[in-house]
Amino acid sequence: MAGKLTLKPVDLNFSLKDHIYEVLKDGITGMNIYAEGADLRLEERKMSEELGISRTPVREALARLEQEGFVEIQPRKGVFIKRKSLDEILEMIVVWAALESMAARMATINASDKEIGSLRKMATEFGRDEAAAHLDEYSEANIQFHQRILEISGCKMLKDIADGLFLHMRAIRNRAMAEGDRVKRSVVDHMHIIEALEDRDADLASELVREHTLRLHAHVRRSWKEFVRTSRAEGAEQPIDLKSGV
């Protein structure tokens, strides 16, 4: 997944202000903001020109995104997508582990056989060697796998809370997946989680999901030595790639 902004069309029934907000938010959440060289600067003028609109709705959308913690507006410097500090990232992973492990426990009770079967279908698309050879595709499938566990838990509030972490967790998982032997371990872990869900073993499913996510925590704590809190990536020169949604 590229570390640049890609904007996709959304429903034109929105007001222009809401429409631009959705376009920008969709583009930001689709980025790998922790990739090396990720272009985190958002140029208001360039976006308005490429989208063919005035700067006012872009400015309003950016202000709303700042309130929600997606971007930071720095006077006389510009607008930047916000990264978290290493300590904040580690805390988010712990929270995600708690949320998803509870989701797995609830899925053993609430999910249908068909819903659990959808996880197996997702997992069997990639063997260990195939996953390593198609890293981008597997990274996206990995994100969908974890999102699916939350979806089949039967608890909307649990998923809504987890969605608040999604921008960062998606980017963290994507970056970490390319490091070490995490791809092969991920494939094995997913199959064990699925088996526990199929057996309706709530304790085991919860434990396996928690351990799987906490291994990500251990990897990040051990390996990500150079993290900065600032939302601007030093030396990022790649342009923002906009696809007009207007």
PAZAPA-4460 file (N, C-alpha, C; in steps of 0.05 Angstrom, whole numbers, plus 32768, in hexadecimal, padded with zeros to 4 digits):
% residues 246
    n_x    n_y    n_z   ca_x   ca_y   ca_z    c_x    c_y    c_z   seq   type   mol
   8011   7FE8   8000   8000   8000   8000   8012   8019   8000     1      M     A
   800C   802A   7FEE   801D   8042   7FEB   8019   8055   8001     2      A     A
   802F   8063   8009   802D   8078   801D   8026   8093   8011     3      G     A
   8012   8094   8001   8009   80AD   7FF5   7FEB   80AE   7FF5     4      K     A
   7FE0   80C6   7FF3   7FC3   80C9   7FF4   7FB6   80C3   7FD9     5      L     A
   7FA2   80B1   7FDA   7F92   80AC   7FC2   7F75   80B1   7FC9     6      T     A
   7F68   80C2   7FB9   7F4C   80C9   7FBF   7F3A   80BB   7FAC     7      L     A
   7F24   80AF   7FB7   7F11   80A0   7FA7   7EF6   80AD   7FA8     8      K     A
   7EE5   80A9   7F93   7ECB   80B5   7F93   7EB9   80AB   7FAA     9      P     A
   7EA8   80BD   7FB3   7E94   80B5   7FC7   7E78   80BE   7FBD    10      V     A
   7E64   80B9   7FCC   7E48   80BF   7FC5   7E44   80DD   7FC1    11      D     A
   7E3C   80E5   7FAA   7E38   8101   7FA5   7E1F   810D   7FB1    12      L     A
   7E10   80FD   7FBF   7DF8   8107   7FCD   7E00   8117   7FE6    13      N     A
   7E19   8114   7FEE   7E23   8125   8004   7E24   8142   7FFC    14      F     A
   7E24   8154   8010   7E2B   816F   800A   7E48   8170   8002    15      S     A
   7E50   8185   7FF4   7E6C   8186   7FEA   7E7F   8184   8002    16      L     A
   7E79   8192   8017   7E8B   8192   802F   7E8E   8175   803A    17      K     A
   7E77   8167   803D   7E79   814C   8047   7E86   8139   8033    18      D     A
   7E80   813E   801A   7E8C   812E   8005   7EAB   812F   8005    19      H     A
   7EB5   8147   8007   7ED2   814B   8007   7EDE   813E   8021    20      I     A
   7ED0   8142   8037   7ED9   8135   8050   7EDC   8117   804C    21      Y     A
   7EC7   810A   8041   7EC8   80ED   803D   7EDE   80E5   802A    22      E     A
   7EE2   80F4   8015   7EF7   80EE   8001   7F12   80EF   800E    23      V     A
   7F17   8104   801E   7F31   8107   802B   7F35   80F1   8040    24      L     A
   7F21   80EC   8050   7F23   80D8   8065   7F28   80BD   8059    25      K     A
   7F1A   80B6   8044   7F1D   809C   8036   7F3A   809A   802C    26      D     A
   7F44   80B0   8020   7F5F   80AF   8016   7F74   80AB   802C    27      G     A
   7F70   80B9   8043   7F83   80B7   8059   7F83   809B   8065    28      I     A
   7F6B   8090   806A   7F69   8076   8076   7F74   8060   8064    29      T     A
   7F76   8066   804A   7F81   8052   8037   7F9F   8054   8035    30      G     A
   7FAC   8067   8042   7FC9   806A   8040   7FD7   8058   8054    31      M     A
   7FF0   8053   804E   8002   8047   8061   8013   805D   806D    32      N     A
   8009   806A   8081   8015   8083   808B   802F   807E   809A    33      I     A
   8035   8065   80A1   804E   805F   80AE   8063   8053   809B    34      Y     A
   805E   8053   8081   8071   804A   806E   8088   805F   806C    35      A     A
   80A0   8055   8067   80B7   8067   8064   80B2   8078   804B    36      E     A
   80B6   8092   804D   80B2   80A3   8037   8095   80AB   8031    37      G     A
   8082   80A3   8044   8066   80AA   8040   8063   80C9   803E    38      A     A
   8054   80D2   802B   8050   80EF   8027   8038   80F7   8038    39      D     A
   803D   8103   804F   8029   810A   8063   801F   8126   8061    40      L     A
   802B   8136   804F   8022   8152   804D   800B   8154   8039    41      R     A
   7FF6   8162   8041   7FDF   8166   8030   7FDE   8183   8028    42      L     A
   7FE0   8188   800E   7FE1   81A3   8003   7FC5   81AB   7FFB    43      E     A
   7FBA   81BE   800A   7F9F   81C7   8005   7F9A   81D1   7FE9    44      E     A
   7FAD   81E1   7FE0   7FAA   81ED   7FC5   7FAA   81D8   7FB0    45      R     A
   7FBD   81C5   7FB2   7FC0   81B0   7F9D   7FA7   819E   7F9D    46      K     A
   7F9D   8197   7FB5   7F86   8186   7FB6   7F6D   8194   7FAA    47      M     A
   7F6A   81AD   7FB0   7F52   81BB   7FA5   7F55   81BE   7F86    48      S     A
   7F6D   81C2   7F7C   7F71   81C4   7F5F   7F6B   81A9   7F52    49      E     A
   7F76   8194   7F5D   7F73   8179   7F50   7F56   816F   7F52    50      E     A
   7F48   8177   7F67   7F2C   816F   7F6A   7F19   8182   7F5B    51      L     A
   7F24   8198   7F52   7F14   81AB   7F43   7EFF   81BA   7F53    52      G     A
   7F06   81C0   7F6C   7EF4   81CF   7F7E   7F03   81E6   7F8B    53      I     A
   7EF4   81F6   7F99   7F00   820C   7FA8   7F0E   8201   7FC0    54      S     A
   7F1E   8212   7FCD   7F2D   8208   7FE4   7F1C   8207   7FFD    55      R     A
   7F05   8215   7FFD   7EF5   8216   8015   7EEB   81FB   801F    56      T     A
   7EDF   81EA   800E   7ED6   81CF   8019   7EEE   81BE   8021    57      P     A
   7F05   81C1   8013   7F1C   81B2   801B   7F26   81BB   8037    58      V     A
   7F26   81D5   803B   7F2E   81E0   8055   7F1C   81D7   806B    59      R     A
   7F02   81D7   8065   7EEE   81CE   8079   7EF1   81B1   8080    60      E     A
   7EF6   81A0   806B   7EFA   8184   8070   7F13   817F   8080    61      A     A
   7F29   818D   807B   7F41   818A   808A   7F3E   8192   80A7    62      L     A
   7F2E   81A7   80AC   7F29   81B0   80C7   7F1A   819A   80D6    63      A     A
   7F07   818D   80C9   7EF8   8177   80D6   7F0A   815F   80DB    64      R     A
   7F1C   8159   80C8   7F2E   8143   80CB   7F42   8148   80E2    65      L     A
   7F49   8162   80E6   7F5B   8169   80FC   7F4D   8164   8117    66      E     A
   7F34   816B   8118   7F24   8167   8131   7F23   8149   8138    67      Q     A
   7F22   8138   8123   7F20   811B   8128   7F3B   810E   812B    68      E     A
   7F51   811E   8129   7F6B   8113   812E   7F79   8106   8117    69      G     A
   7F6F   810A   80FE   7F7B   80FF   80E7   7F92   8110   80DC    70      F     A
   7F90   812A   80DF   7FA4   813C   80D4   7FAB   8151   80E9    71      V     A
   7FC1   815F   80E4   7FC9   8175   80F5   7FCF   818D   80E3    72      E     A
   7FC2   81A4   80EA   7FC6   81BC   80DA   7FDA   81CD   80E9    73      I     A
   7FF1   81D1   80DC   8007   81E0   80E9   8009   81FC   80DB    74      Q     A
   8004   8211   80EA   8005   822C   80DE   801F   8232   80D0    75      P     A
   801D   823C   80B8   8034   8244   80A7   8045   822C   809E    76      R     A
   803C   8214   80A4   804A   81FC   809B   8039   81EB   8089    77      K     A
   8020   81E7   8090   800F   81D6   807F   7FFF   81C3   808F    78      G     A
   7FF3   81B0   8081   7FE2   819C   808D   7FEF   8181   8089    79      V     A
   7FF0   8171   809F   7FFE   8158   809F   7FED   8142   80AB    80      F     A
   7FED   812B   809E   7FE0   8113   80A9   7FF0   810C   80C3    81      I     A
   7FE1   8106   80D8   7FEE   8101   80F2   7FF6   80E4   80F5    82      K     A
   800F   80E1   80FD   801A   80C7   8106   8019   80C7   8125    83      R     A
   801A   80B0   8130   801B   80AD   814D   8038   80A8   8155    84      K     A
   803F   80AF   816E   8059   80A8   8179   805B   808A   817D    85      S     A
   8073   8080   8181   8077   8064   8186   8067   805B   819F    86      L     A
   8068   806A   81B4   8059   8063   81CC   803B   8061   81C7    87      D     A
   8031   8074   81B7   8014   8074   81B0   800D   805C   819F    88      E     A
   801F   8055   818D   801A   803E   817B   8019   8025   818C    89      I     A
   802B   8022   819F   802B   800A   81B0   8011   8008   81C1    90      L     A
   8008   801F   81CA   7FEF   8020   81DA   7FD7   8018   81C8    91      E     A
   7FD7   8022   81AF   7FC1   801B   819D   7FC0   7FFD   8197    92      M     A
   7FD8   7FF1   8194   7FD8   7FD4   818F   7FCD   7FC4   81A7    93      I     A
   7FD4   7FCD   81BF   7FC9   7FC0   81D7   7FAA   7FC2   81D8    94      V     A
   7FA0   7FDA   81D2   7F83   7FDE   81D2   7F76   7FCD   81BC    95      V     A
   7F82   7FCC   81A4   7F78   7FBC   818F   7F77   7F9E   8197    96      W     A
   7F8C   7F95   81A4   7F8D   7F79   81AD   7F76   7F73   81BF    97      A     A
   7F70   7F85   81D1   7F59   7F81   81E4   7F3F   7F81   81D5    98      A     A
   7F3B   7F93   81C2   7F22   7F94   81B3   7F1E   7F7C   81A1    99      L     A
   7F33   7F75   8192   7F30   7F5E   817F   7F2E   7F44   818E   100      E     A
   7F3C   7F41   81A4   7F3A   7F27   81B3   7F1E   7F24   81BE   101      S     A
   7F11   7F3A   81C7   7EF5   7F38   81D0   7EE3   7F33   81B8   102      M     A
   7EE9   7F3F   81A1   7ED9   7F39   8189   7EDA   7F1C   8181   103      A     A
   7EF2   7F10   8184   7EF5   7EF3   817D   7EE4   7EE2   8191   104      A     A
   7EE5   7EEA   81AA   7ED5   7EDB   81BE   7EB8   7EDD   81B7   105      R     A
   7EAE   7EF4   81B1   7E92   7EF8   81AA   7E8A   7EEA   8190   106      M     A
   7E9D   7EE9   817D   7E98   7EDC   8164   7E93   7EBE   8167   107      A     A
   7EA0   7EB2   817B   7E9B   7E95   8180   7E7E   7E90   8189   108      T     A
   7E71   7EA5   8193   7E56   7EA3   819D   7E42   7EAD   8188   109      I     A
   7E48   7EC3   817C   7E35   7ED1   816B   7E37   7ECC   814D   110      N     A
   7E4F   7EC5   8143   7E53   7EC3   8127   7E47   7EA9   811C   111      A     A
   7E3C   7EAA   8104   7E32   7E92   80F7   7E49   7E82   80EC   112      S     A
   7E44   7E69   80E5   7E58   7E58   80D8   7E62   7E65   80BE   113      D     A
   7E4F   7E71   80B0   7E56   7E7E   8096   7E69   7E95   809B   114      K     A
   7E63   7EA5   80AF   7E75   7EBC   80B5   7E91   7EB3   80BD   115      E     A
   7E93   7E9F   80CD   7EAD   7E94   80D4   7EBA   7E88   80BC   116      I     A
   7EAA   7E7B   80AB   7EB5   7E70   8092   7EC1   7E84   8080   117      G     A
   7EB6   7E9D   8081   7EC1   7EB2   8070   7EDE   7EB9   8078   118      S     A
   7EE5   7EB5   8091   7F00   7EB9   809A   7F13   7EA4   808E   119      L     A
   7F09   7E8B   808E   7F19   7E75   8082   7F1E   7E7A   8065   120      R     A
   7F09   7E83   8057   7F0B   7E89   803B   7F20   7E9F   8036   121      K     A
   7F20   7EB3   8046   7F33   7EC8   8044   7F50   7EBE   8048   122      M     A
   7F53   7EAD   805D   7F6D   7EA4   8065   7F79   7E91   8051   123      A     A
   7F69   7E80   8044   7F73   7E6C   8032   7F7B   7E76   8017   124      T     A
   7F76   7E90   8012   7F7F   7E9C   7FF9   7F9D   7E9F   7FF8   125      E     A
   7FAA   7E9E   800F   7FC7   7EA2   8010   7FD3   7E8C   8021   126      F     A
   7FE6   7E7C   8016   7FF7   7E6B   8025   800E   7E7C   802F   127      G     A
   8020   7E70   803F   8037   7E7F   8049   8048   7E8A   8033   128      R     A
   804E   7E7A   801F   8060   7E83   8009   8052   7E98   7FF8   129      D     A
   8038   7E93   7FF2   8029   7EA5   7FE1   8026   7EC1   7FEF   130      E     A
   8022   7EC0   8009   801F   7EDA   8017   8038   7EEA   8016   131      A     A
   804F   7EDD   801A   8069   7EEB   8019   806F   7EF6   7FFD   132      A     A
   8065   7EE7   7FE8   806B   7EEF   7FCD   8058   7F06   7FC3   133      A     A
   8042   7F08   7FD0   802E   7F1D   7FC9   8028   7F2E   7FE2   134      H     A
   803C   7F3C   7FEB   803B   7F4A   8005   8025   7F5F   8006   135      L     A
   8022   7F6F   7FF1   800E   7F84   7FF2   7FF2   7F79   7FF4   136      D     A
   7FED   7F64   7FE3   7FD2   7F58   7FE4   7FCD   7F4A   7FFF   137      E     A
   7FE1   7F3D   8009   7FDD   7F2F   8023   7FDA   7F44   803A   138      Y     A
   7FE8   7F5A   8039   7FE6   7F6E   804D   7FC9   7F78   804F   139      S     A
   7FBD   7F7D   8037   7FA1   7F86   8036   7F8E   7F70   8040   140      E     A
   7F94   7F57   8038   7F83   7F41   8042   7F85   7F3E   8060   141      A     A
   7F9D   7F43   806B   7FA1   7F41   8088   7F90   7F55   8096   142      N     A
   7F8F   7F6E   808C   7F7E   7F82   8098   7F61   7F7A   8097   143      I     A
   7F58   7F6F   8081   7F3C   7F67   807E   7F35   7F50   8091   144      Q     A
   7F49   7F3E   8095   7F44   7F28   80A8   7F3E   7F32   80C4   145      F     A
   7F4E   7F45   80CD   7F4A   7F4F   80E8   7F31   7F60   80EA   146      H     A
   7F2A   7F6F   80D5   7F11   7F7E   80D5   7EF9   7F6B   80D5   147      Q     A
   7EFC   7F54   80C8   7EE6   7F41   80C7   7EE0   7F35   80E2   148      R     A
   7EF5   7F30   80F2   7EF0   7F25   810D   7EDF   7F38   811D   149      I     A
   7EE5   7F52   811A   7ED5   7F66   8128   7EB9   7F67   811E   150      L     A
   7EB6   7F64   8104   7E9B   7F65   80F8   7E89   7F4E   8101   151      E     A
   7E94   7F36   8103   7E83   7F1F   810A   7E80   7F1B   8128   152      I     A
   7E8B   7F2D   8137   7E88   7F2B   8155   7E6B   7F30   815D   153      S     A
   7E5C   7F3E   814C   7E40   7F44   8153   7E3D   7F5C   8166   154      G     A
   7E54   7F6A   816B   7E53   7F81   817C   7E5C   7F9A   816D   155      C     A
   7E49   7FAA   8164   7E4E   7FC1   8154   7E60   7FD6   8162   156      K     A
   7E5B   7FDA   817C   7E6A   7FEE   818B   7E87   7FE6   818C   157      M     A
   7E8D   7FCC   818F   7EA8   7FC2   8190   7EB7   7FCA   8176   158      L     A
   7EA9   7FC5   8160   7EB6   7FCB   8146   7EB8   7FE9   8143   159      K     A
   7EA5   7FF9   814B   7EA6   8016   8149   7EBE   8021   8158   160      D     A
   7EC3   8016   816F   7EDA   8020   817F   7EF4   8018   8170   161      I     A
   7EF5   8000   8166   7F0D   7FF7   8158   7F12   8008   813E   162      A     A
   7EFC   8010   8132   7EFE   8020   8119   7F0D   803B   811E   163      D     A
   7F0B   8045   8137   7F19   805D   813E   7F38   805A   813D   164      G     A
   7F41   8041   813F   7F5E   803C   813E   7F67   8032   8122   165      L     A
   7F53   802F   8110   7F58   8021   80F7   7F6E   802E   80E6   166      F     A
   7F6D   8049   80E3   7F81   8056   80D2   7F9D   804E   80DA   167      L     A
   7FA3   804F   80F3   7FBE   8049   80FC   7FC4   802C   80FD   168      H     A
   7FB1   801B   8106   7FB6   7FFF   8107   7FBA   7FF3   80EB   169      M     A
   7FAB   7FFD   80D8   7FAF   7FF4   80BC   7FCB   7FF9   80B3   170      R     A
   7FD4   8012   80B7   7FEF   801A   80AE   8005   800B   80BD   171      A     A
   8000   8007   80D8   8014   7FF9   80E8   8017   7FDC   80DF   172      I     A
   8000   7FCF   80DB   8001   7FB3   80D2   800E   7FB1   80B6   173      R     A
   8008   7FC3   80A4   8013   7FC2   8089   8032   7FC5   808A   174      N     A
   803B   7FD8   809A   8058   7FDC   809B   8066   7FC4   80A8   175      R     A
   805B   7FBA   80BE   8067   7FA4   80CD   8067   7F8A   80BD   176      A     A
   8053   7F86   80AC   8050   7F6D   809D   8068   7F68   808B   177      M     A
   8075   7F7D   8082   808C   7F7A   8070   80A6   7F75   807F   178      A     A
   80A5   7F74   8099   80BE   7F72   80A9   80C1   7F56   80B5   179      E     A
   80D9   7F4B   80B2   80DF   7F31   80BE   80CE   7F1B   80B1   180      G     A
   80C7   7F07   80C2   80B7   7EF0   80B8   809A   7EF2   80BF   181      D     A
   8090   7F0B   80C3   8075   7F0E   80CD   8060   7F04   80BA   182      R     A
   8065   7F03   80A0   8050   7EFA   808E   804A   7EDD   8093   183      V     A
   805E   7ECC   8094   805A   7EAF   8098   804D   7EAA   80B3   184      K     A
   8056   7EB8   80C7   804A   7EB4   80E2   802D   7EBD   80E2   185      R     A
   8027   7ED2   80D3   800B   7EDC   80D2   7FF9   7EC7   80C6   186      S     A
   8001   7EBA   80B0   7FF1   7EA6   80A3   7FEB   7E8F   80B6   187      V     A
   7FFF   7E86   80C5   7FFB   7E70   80D8   7FE8   7E78   80EE   188      V     A
   7FEC   7E90   80F9   7FDB   7E9A   810F   7FBE   7E9C   8106   189      D     A
   7FBA   7EA6   80EE   7F9E   7EA9   80E5   7F90   7E8E   80E4   190      H     A
   7F9D   7E79   80DA   7F91   7E5F   80D9   7F8A   7E54   80F5   191      M     A
   7F9C   7E59   8108   7F96   7E50   8123   7F7E   7E5F   812F   192      H     A
   7F7C   7E79   8129   7F66   7E89   8133   7F4C   7E7E   8127   193      I     A
   7F4C   7E79   810D   7F34   7E6E   8100   7F2B   7E54   810C   194      I     A
   7F3E   7E42   8111   7F37   7E28   811C   7F2A   7E2B   8137   195      E     A
   7F34   7E3E   8148   7F28   7E43   8162   7F0C   7E4E   815F   196      A     A
   7F08   7E5F   814C   7EED   7E6A   8147   7EDA   7E55   813D   197      L     A
   7EE4   7E44   812C   7ED3   7E2E   8122   7ECB   7E1A   8137   198      E     A
   7EDD   7E16   814B   7ED8   7E04   8161   7EC7   7E12   8177   199      D     A
   7EC1   7E2C   8173   7EB2   7E3B   8186   7EBF   7E3C   81A2   200      R     A
   7EDA   7E3C   81A1   7EEA   7E3D   81B9   7EF0   7E5A   81C0   201      D     A
   7EE0   7E66   81D0   7EE2   7E83   81D5   7EFC   7E8A   81E2   202      A     A
   7F04   7E7B   81F6   7F1D   7E81   8205   7F35   7E80   81F2   203      D     A
   7F37   7E6A   81E2   7F4E   7E67   81D0   7F4E   7E7C   81BA   204      L     A
   7F36   7E81   81AE   7F35   7E95   8199   7F3E   7EB1   81A3   205      A     A
   7F34   7EB8   81BA   7F3C   7ED2   81C6   7F59   7ED3   81CC   206      S     A
   7F64   7EBD   81D7   7F81   7EBD   81DE   7F92   7EBE   81C5   207      E     A
   7F8B   7EB0   81B0   7F9B   7EB0   8197   7F9B   7ECB   818A   208      L     A
   7F84   7ED8   8189   7F83   7EF3   817D   7F93   7F06   818D   209      V     A
   7F91   7F05   81A8   7FA0   7F17   81B9   7FBE   7F13   81B5   210      R     A
   7FC7   7EFA   81B5   7FE4   7EF4   81B2   7FEE   7EFD   8197   211      E     A
   7FDD   7EF8   8183   7FE5   7F00   8167   7FEA   7F1E   8166   212      H     A
   7FD8   7F2E   8172   7FDC   7F4B   8171   7FF2   7F55   8183   213      T     A
   7FF6   7F47   819A   800B   7F4F   81AC   8027   7F48   81A0   214      L     A
   8028   7F35   818E   8041   7F30   8180   8048   7F48   816E   215      R     A
   8033   7F54   8163   8038   7F6D   8153   8043   7F82   8166   216      L     A
   8038   7F84   817E   8041   7F98   8192   805F   7F93   8198   217      H     A
   8066   7F7A   819C   8082   7F74   81A3   8095   7F7A   818C   218      A     A
   808B   7F75   8173   809B   7F7B   815C   80A0   7F99   8159   219      H     A
   808B   7FA8   815B   808D   7FC5   8158   809F   7FD1   816E   220      V     A
   809B   7FC8   8186   80AB   7FD2   819D   80C9   7FCC   8198   221      R     A
   80CE   7FB5   818D   80EA   7FAC   8189   80F7   7FB9   8170   222      R     A
   80E7   7FBC   815B   80F3   7FC3   8141   80F0   7FE0   8138   223      S     A
   80DB   7FED   8141   80D7   8008   8137   80E5   801C   8149   224      W     A
   80FE   8020   8145   810E   8030   8157   810C   804E   8151   225      K     A
   8108   8055   8138   8109   8071   8130   80ED   807B   8128   226      E     A
   80DE   8083   813C   80C4   808D   8137   80C2   80AA   8141   227      F     A
   80B5   80BB   8132   80B1   80D6   813B   8093   80DC   813D   228      V     A
   808C   80ED   8150   8070   80F4   8153   8065   8106   813E   229      R     A
   8077   8116   8132   806E   8129   811E   8061   811B   8107   230      T     A
   804E   8128   80FB   8040   811B   80E5   804D   811F   80CA   231      S     A
   8063   812D   80C9   8070   8131   80B0   8088   811E   80AD   232      R     A
   8089   810F   8097   809F   80FC   8093   80B6   810C   8086   233      A     A
   80CD   810B   8093   80E4   8119   8088   80EC   810D   806E   234      E     A
   80F1   811E   805A   80FB   8114   8041   80E6   8109   802F   235      G     A
   80CD   810A   8036   80B8   80FF   8025   80B4   8112   800D   236      A     A
   80B8   8108   7FF5   80B7   8118   7FDD   80A2   810F   7FCA   237      E     A
   8096   80F8   7FCE   8083   80EE   7FBA   806A   80FF   7FBB   238      Q     A
   805D   8105   7FA4   8046   8116   7FA3   802D   8107   7FAC   239      P     A
   8019   8117   7FB5   8000   810B   7FBC   7FF1   8104   7FA3   240      I     A
   7FE7   80EC   7FA1   7FD9   80E2   7F8A   7FBB   80E5   7F8F   241      D     A
   7FAE   80F7   7F80   7F92   80FC   7F84   7F82   80F1   7F6D   242      L     A
   7F6C   80E4   7F74   7F58   80DB   7F60   7F3E   80EA   7F67   243      K     A
   7F36   80FB   7F55   7F1F   810C   7F5B   7F06   80FD   7F61   244      S     A
   7EFA   8105   7F78   7EE1   80F9   7F80   7ECA   810D   7F7C   245      G     A
   7ECF   8123   7F6E   7EBB   8138   7F6C   7EAD   8136   7F51   246      V     A
***
